[in-house]
Amino acid sequence: MKKVLSIVLMLALLGVSTVAFAGENTNNYAYLAQAYLEYIGGHLQDRNITAIGEEVSEDNRHQATMDWIVGVLKDVGYDEAQIEVTSDEAESWNGEKTYPVQNIVLSIEGRQTDRQVIVGAHYDGDGVGDNGSGIALRLATAVGLYGQQPLYNAKLVFFDGEEYGLFGSRAYVASMTEEEIASTLYMVNMDALAFGDYCNLYGGTQNEDGTVTDTEAYELALAKADALGINVMDTEALDGYYAENGEGPKISALTVDTNPWTLANPAPLNADYVSPATGDWSDHAPFKNAGIPYIYFEATNWYAEGDGGEDAYTGYFETSNPEIGEYGMFMNTEHDTWANLNEYFPNRSVDHFTIFSPILSSLILNPADAEPFPAEAAE
């Protein structure tokens, strides 16, 4: 009880309770996530995995990041039996290197144990946005929700090796039994939440003919956002907006967007991704490929042309201003730092956490309390 009270007091002191939403019991841990992001930016910048047999740089903080995450979870009160650090190995795409892969999995038993929800964010990398921001929100949510029991089992995962080939998420899915896959309502992925102009939610499977199916989990996330008083700019709202206006909508507070490109109104270049789906470049992909619905949280700008090359209008450039970062891109570059985040986008990360945090909490605690979700999920 003492630890629970101390967490409540800490969140209050950090200002969490000052964020106003229409919904009740929003479980918004934006300011705690912001505090964790600042710590990551100052102490855990380089979190990359190192190939087996290669010397680990003295600046590398991969092991320190693991220790910090596990330590925070234990300090808040999670039992050691709830925290698993897995051990796998993965080869690079060209087969030239082998990497150790260590996922951190926090298991929380639900009131009903026949179904589960998986929430993940990769902790490797060397960026504050990609993916220090995902780590911060993933950890803050685990801390903030301590003592609350979700409807179904929750697996809160910190994935390893995403930057080198989705190693951690691929290993996790490979270890799942058919029963576990069938019992998983959806997987929520959080990647690069800080720098982008727009807060986005994605979901669904893009078929060969360009249609998008399996969007029930995504629609559930939108319903939860709407119930929380967050403005929703979904596919219907964005379809044709760029064609008519030559730019994206004005960036608005407490608003979630999505990939705006549709078959009727494709991107000016590289019309490969159809709304509300996205590319297979993050840890949601192995789950999607296994038939598990996904919801993907990301902040970026699908309207940004960047350098006008093959990545234009694909969401790879996070801001429409090509004079900062690398033509407007921060992730996977040397520009993805705490100093740059605060110089160019002061308060943006906490504003984004304010949007994403209560949606995430609701998806963990009450995964089947809103329509539309497949009828068999409620059986």
Secondary structure as UniProt FT lines:
FT   HELIX           2..14
FT   HELIX           16..18
FT   HELIX           30..43
FT   TURN            52..53
FT   TURN            58..59
FT   HELIX           62..76
FT   HELIX           80..82
FT   STRAND          83..85
FT   STRAND          88..91
FT   TURN            93..94
FT   STRAND          98..101
FT   STRAND          104..108
FT   STRAND          112..122
FT   TURN            128..130
FT   HELIX           132..144
FT   TURN            145..147
FT   STRAND          152..159
FT   TURN            163..165
FT   HELIX           167..175
FT   HELIX           178..183
FT   STRAND          184..190
FT   STRAND          198..202
FT   STRAND          205..206
FT   TURN            208..209
FT   STRAND          212..213
FT   HELIX           216..227
FT   TURN            228..229
FT   STRAND          231..232
FT   HELIX           235..238
FT   TURN            239..240
FT   HELIX           241..245
FT   TURN            253..254
FT   STRAND          255..257
FT   TURN            275..276
FT   TURN            283..284
FT   HELIX           285..289
FT   TURN            290..291
FT   STRAND          294..300
FT   TURN            302..303
FT   TURN            306..307
FT   TURN            310..315
FT   TURN            322..327
FT   TURN            331..332
FT   TURN            334..335
FT   HELIX           338..344
FT   TURN            346..347
FT   HELIX           348..365
FT   TURN            367..368
FT   HELIX           375..378
//
